[in-house]
């Protein structure tokens, strides 16, 4: 998500620079040519992307065949127009021909990018993908500005796209070459094509709306008006697309996880998603619509004044579209993917049908027709959600009310200030309006929305707790973690008898950091840490932080552990002293109880992460029989892990059934102690506070 935000910022910054160098007609030419290229790119870069990520039995041979297929398709799409221009050089003119060839040249690189990105994301290497995307976009923007400064005109936006693709390909493809075995056995791609083609067609239909719209605008109004409209679209749609991606990434998992839950939970998740989207997006785009004149004057200069009403209308349309975004995400999460197809079809038919019938003579009228389907679709989408998800209109609209009221107040403040600061310079007007509008909107939300007040209070409390915890830990244990006392602590636990030490949270953190270092020393740096709930919540988190790798928690336990949780709650209700529970007879009965209820139970959804080709370190607090941790290790191998390292704070032979005979790869000591997460530990409340500070929920 971070790369989407950064690349959106780079695109807007480059647009503002180019707007001061090249003419609107050049933007119009580049928009039409790049639009067609990006439409073709959906079948080159995007054809196999999702299918390669989701296919379970993916092999290097299939990935190589996918790469060969997209390269063949890209070569054909590039060679056919190039050959046509070579045979008929005057068919479009030299400038247009070279613009088209330059844009289509990018397809030779976007195909390998799509396959490589899918393979890297499949292996959780998101940082590599993001880094290549950001560097490619940055250098592409630099090339574009350089060409514009040399008088390149329309070639500047075209080569921004092509140069970015070339650089990104050079960065990302070498990282994935070792996982590819290029071959031309296209017959093996049958299942992938059957999965990918409907999505590619749907995405192409969605993208075709803007491209067809720009072609019609250029035909009816000319390249100059097409350039103004293109700049207005790029100014608003870049930010809109970035927010769309961010909100989709945040809300889709939330709603998809509730599709099999109770209706009440689904409604609650939908209302949270709706409020999250509208609170963030509605004031941003309504505010942009109101300050468009000052914003364009400051960012692009007086020559682009014609884009002011266009940006204002498009920003208002974007605000309306965010009112229905949560409903669209909900329908997709519930499996109604054809809704997006019919939505795009309706949009395309209404826009093109209305424009071709009425033939508007102004760019503003064209843009008004563009947002008309969005306005019509808002109530239709609410009705569809009412029918499909059984969420009433009142429940759909209620979460929107605080953001709408706050936005109305913000708009009133900005309009009132427009007359007061009218005589000041454009930057001053813009700064005053943004500041006053933001403050008024924030105050309205605090007054109207109790959820916002509660969230802010929780964030403030959590921040204060973290500060206190870090200060206390740093003051008390910095010498232990960084000095020689860590060896003393390790020696103390290695020589202690069973159940003789009540380990504190800070000592558990120090020993977990020592365990992380031992893992790296013994097996090298792993790619991901996987811990078992609930005993390894703290060790796994600390090991991940110490090594600097992702940490995941899987839910595996003996069914006796669940019954012990119930007994613990009963103990707390009856106020049974903890000292009674630590006596030898009670501990003996507890071990016999666990022996009788030793069947493993798992939460399958906790294994929903990718480990194919990775070195996985599986961590637990204490290994007795080793059944749980061996089960997790076997699951990691079954999911494609290249190597699994088993680590534990304690490996003991005390307990039922004997210990894991071959032993873990890494361990610290051989005696069981009272860990802070033990049910009878005097430090358990501090441990629960530690979990709360880090927003970690134990498995109950």
Secondary structure in CASP SS format (residue, H / E / C, confidence):
PFRMAT SS
TARGET T0000
AUTHOR 0000-0000-0000
METHOD secondary structure of the structure
MODEL  1
X C 1.00
X H 1.00
X H 1.00
X H 1.00
X H 1.00
X H 1.00
X H 1.00
X H 1.00
X H 1.00
X H 1.00
X H 1.00
X H 1.00
X H 1.00
X H 1.00
X H 1.00
X H 1.00
X H 1.00
X H 1.00
X H 1.00
X C 1.00
X C 1.00
X C 1.00
X C 1.00
X H 1.00
X H 1.00
X H 1.00
X H 1.00
X H 1.00
X H 1.00
X H 1.00
X H 1.00
X H 1.00
X H 1.00
X H 1.00
X H 1.00
X H 1.00
X H 1.00
X H 1.00
X H 1.00
X H 1.00
X H 1.00
X C 1.00
X C 1.00
X C 1.00
X C 1.00
X C 1.00
X C 1.00
X C 1.00
X H 1.00
X H 1.00
X H 1.00
X H 1.00
X H 1.00
X H 1.00
X C 1.00
X C 1.00
X C 1.00
X C 1.00
X C 1.00
X H 1.00
X H 1.00
X H 1.00
X H 1.00
X H 1.00
X H 1.00
X H 1.00
X H 1.00
X H 1.00
X H 1.00
X H 1.00
X H 1.00
X H 1.00
X H 1.00
X H 1.00
X H 1.00
X H 1.00
X H 1.00
X H 1.00
X H 1.00
X H 1.00
X H 1.00
X H 1.00
X H 1.00
X H 1.00
X H 1.00
X H 1.00
X H 1.00
X C 1.00
X C 1.00
X C 1.00
X C 1.00
X C 1.00
X C 1.00
X H 1.00
X H 1.00
X H 1.00
X H 1.00
X H 1.00
X H 1.00
X H 1.00
X H 1.00
X H 1.00
X H 1.00
X H 1.00
X C 1.00
X C 1.00
X H 1.00
X H 1.00
X H 1.00
X H 1.00
X H 1.00
X H 1.00
X H 1.00
X H 1.00
X H 1.00
X H 1.00
X H 1.00
X H 1.00
X H 1.00
X H 1.00
X H 1.00
X H 1.00
X C 1.00
X C 1.00
X C 1.00
X H 1.00
X H 1.00
X H 1.00
X H 1.00
X H 1.00
X H 1.00
X H 1.00
X H 1.00
X H 1.00
X H 1.00
X H 1.00
X H 1.00
X H 1.00
X H 1.00
X H 1.00
X H 1.00
X H 1.00
X H 1.00
X H 1.00
X H 1.00
X H 1.00
X H 1.00
X H 1.00
X H 1.00
X C 1.00
X C 1.00
X C 1.00
X C 1.00
X C 1.00
X H 1.00
X H 1.00
X H 1.00
X H 1.00
X H 1.00
X H 1.00
X H 1.00
X H 1.00
X H 1.00
X H 1.00
X H 1.00
X H 1.00
X H 1.00
X H 1.00
X H 1.00
X H 1.00
X H 1.00
X H 1.00
X H 1.00
X H 1.00
X H 1.00
X H 1.00
X H 1.00
X H 1.00
X H 1.00
X C 1.00
X C 1.00
X C 1.00
X C 1.00
X C 1.00
X C 1.00
X H 1.00
X H 1.00
X H 1.00
X H 1.00
X H 1.00
X H 1.00
X H 1.00
X H 1.00
X H 1.00
X H 1.00
X H 1.00
X H 1.00
X H 1.00
X H 1.00
X H 1.00
X H 1.00
X H 1.00
X H 1.00
X H 1.00
X H 1.00
X H 1.00
X H 1.00
X H 1.00
X H 1.00
X H 1.00
X H 1.00
X H 1.00
X H 1.00
X H 1.00
X H 1.00
X H 1.00
X H 1.00
X H 1.00
X H 1.00
X H 1.00
X H 1.00
X C 1.00
X H 1.00
X H 1.00
X H 1.00
X H 1.00
X H 1.00
X H 1.00
X H 1.00
X H 1.00
X H 1.00
X H 1.00
X H 1.00
X H 1.00
X H 1.00
X H 1.00
X H 1.00
X H 1.00
X H 1.00
X H 1.00
X H 1.00
X H 1.00
X H 1.00
X H 1.00
X H 1.00
X H 1.00
X H 1.00
X H 1.00
X H 1.00
X H 1.00
X H 1.00
X H 1.00
X H 1.00
X H 1.00
X H 1.00
X H 1.00
X C 1.00
X C 1.00
X C 1.00
X C 1.00
X C 1.00
X C 1.00
X H 1.00
X H 1.00
X H 1.00
X H 1.00
X H 1.00
X H 1.00
X H 1.00
X H 1.00
X H 1.00
X H 1.00
X H 1.00
X H 1.00
X H 1.00
X H 1.00
X H 1.00
X H 1.00
X H 1.00
X H 1.00
X H 1.00
X H 1.00
X H 1.00
X H 1.00
X H 1.00
X H 1.00
X H 1.00
X H 1.00
X H 1.00
X H 1.00
X C 1.00
X H 1.00
X H 1.00
X H 1.00
X H 1.00
X H 1.00
X H 1.00
X H 1.00
X H 1.00
X C 1.00
X C 1.00
X H 1.00
X H 1.00
X H 1.00
X H 1.00
X H 1.00
X H 1.00
X H 1.00
X H 1.00
X H 1.00
X H 1.00
X H 1.00
X H 1.00
X H 1.00
X H 1.00
X H 1.00
X H 1.00
X H 1.00
X H 1.00
X H 1.00
X H 1.00
X H 1.00
X H 1.00
X C 1.00
X H 1.00
X H 1.00
X H 1.00
X H 1.00
X H 1.00
X H 1.00
X H 1.00
X H 1.00
X H 1.00
X C 1.00
X C 1.00
X C 1.00
X C 1.00
X H 1.00
X H 1.00
X H 1.00
X H 1.00
X H 1.00
X H 1.00
X H 1.00
X H 1.00
X H 1.00
X H 1.00
X H 1.00
X H 1.00
X H 1.00
X H 1.00
X H 1.00
X H 1.00
X H 1.00
X H 1.00
X H 1.00
X H 1.00
X H 1.00
X C 1.00
X C 1.00
X C 1.00
X C 1.00
X H 1.00
X H 1.00
X H 1.00
X H 1.00
X H 1.00
X H 1.00
X H 1.00
X H 1.00
X H 1.00
X H 1.00
X H 1.00
X H 1.00
X H 1.00
X H 1.00
X H 1.00
X H 1.00
X H 1.00
X H 1.00
X H 1.00
X H 1.00
X H 1.00
X H 1.00
X H 1.00
X H 1.00
X H 1.00
X H 1.00
X C 1.00
X C 1.00
X C 1.00
X C 1.00
X H 1.00
X H 1.00
X H 1.00
X H 1.00
X H 1.00
X H 1.00
X H 1.00
X H 1.00
X H 1.00
X H 1.00
X H 1.00
X H 1.00
X H 1.00
X H 1.00
X H 1.00
X H 1.00
X H 1.00
X H 1.00
X H 1.00
X H 1.00
X H 1.00
X H 1.00
X H 1.00
X H 1.00
X H 1.00
X H 1.00
X H 1.00
X H 1.00
X C 1.00
X C 1.00
X C 1.00
X C 1.00
X C 1.00
X H 1.00
X H 1.00
X H 1.00
X H 1.00
X H 1.00
X H 1.00
X H 1.00
X H 1.00
X H 1.00
X H 1.00
X H 1.00
X H 1.00
X H 1.00
X H 1.00
X H 1.00
X H 1.00
X H 1.00
X H 1.00
X H 1.00
X H 1.00
X H 1.00
X H 1.00
X H 1.00
X C 1.00
X H 1.00
X H 1.00
X H 1.00
X H 1.00
X H 1.00
X H 1.00
X H 1.00
X H 1.00
X H 1.00
X H 1.00
X H 1.00
X H 1.00
X H 1.00
X H 1.00
X H 1.00
X H 1.00
X H 1.00
X H 1.00
X H 1.00
X H 1.00
X H 1.00
X H 1.00
X H 1.00
X H 1.00
X H 1.00
X H 1.00
X H 1.00
X H 1.00
X H 1.00
X H 1.00
X H 1.00
X H 1.00
X H 1.00
X C 1.00
X C 1.00
X H 1.00
X H 1.00
X H 1.00
X H 1.00
X H 1.00
X H 1.00
X H 1.00
X H 1.00
X H 1.00
X H 1.00
X H 1.00
X C 1.00
X C 1.00
X C 1.00
X C 1.00
X C 1.00
X C 1.00
X E 1.00
X C 1.00
X C 1.00
X H 1.00
X H 1.00
X H 1.00
X H 1.00
X H 1.00
X H 1.00
X H 1.00
X H 1.00
X H 1.00
X H 1.00
X H 1.00
X H 1.00
X H 1.00
X H 1.00
X H 1.00
X H 1.00
X H 1.00
X H 1.00
X H 1.00
X C 1.00
X C 1.00
X C 1.00
X C 1.00
X E 1.00
X E 1.00
X E 1.00
X E 1.00
X E 1.00
X C 1.00
X C 1.00
X C 1.00
X C 1.00
X H 1.00
X H 1.00
X H 1.00
X H 1.00
X H 1.00
X H 1.00
X H 1.00
X H 1.00
X H 1.00
X H 1.00
X H 1.00
X C 1.00
X C 1.00
X E 1.00
X E 1.00
X E 1.00
X E 1.00
X E 1.00
X C 1.00
X E 1.00
X E 1.00
X E 1.00
X H 1.00
X H 1.00
X H 1.00
X H 1.00
X H 1.00
X H 1.00
X H 1.00
X H 1.00
X H 1.00
X H 1.00
X H 1.00
X H 1.00
X H 1.00
X H 1.00
X H 1.00
X H 1.00
X C 1.00
X C 1.00
X C 1.00
X H 1.00
X H 1.00
X H 1.00
X H 1.00
X C 1.00
X C 1.00
X H 1.00
X H 1.00
X H 1.00
X H 1.00
X H 1.00
X H 1.00
X H 1.00
X H 1.00
X H 1.00
X H 1.00
X H 1.00
X H 1.00
X H 1.00
X C 1.00
X C 1.00
X C 1.00
X E 1.00
X E 1.00
X E 1.00
X C 1.00
X H 1.00
X H 1.00
X H 1.00
X H 1.00
X C 1.00
X C 1.00
X C 1.00
X C 1.00
X C 1.00
X C 1.00
X C 1.00
X E 1.00
X E 1.00
X E 1.00
X E 1.00
X E 1.00
X E 1.00
X E 1.00
X E 1.00
X E 1.00
X C 1.00
X C 1.00
X C 1.00
X H 1.00
X H 1.00
X H 1.00
X H 1.00
X H 1.00
X H 1.00
X H 1.00
X H 1.00
X H 1.00
X H 1.00
X H 1.00
X H 1.00
X C 1.00
X C 1.00
X C 1.00
X C 1.00
X E 1.00
X E 1.00
X E 1.00
X E 1.00
X E 1.00
X E 1.00
X E 1.00
X E 1.00
X E 1.00
X C 1.00
X C 1.00
X C 1.00
X C 1.00
X C 1.00
X C 1.00
X C 1.00
X C 1.00
X C 1.00
X C 1.00
X C 1.00
X C 1.00
X C 1.00
X C 1.00
X E 1.00
X E 1.00
X E 1.00
X E 1.00
X C 1.00
X C 1.00
X C 1.00
X C 1.00
X E 1.00
X C 1.00
X C 1.00
X C 1.00
X C 1.00
X C 1.00
X C 1.00
X C 1.00
X C 1.00
X C 1.00
X H 1.00
X H 1.00
X H 1.00
X H 1.00
X H 1.00
X H 1.00
X H 1.00
X H 1.00
X H 1.00
X H 1.00
X C 1.00
X C 1.00
X C 1.00
X C 1.00
X C 1.00
X C 1.00
X C 1.00
END
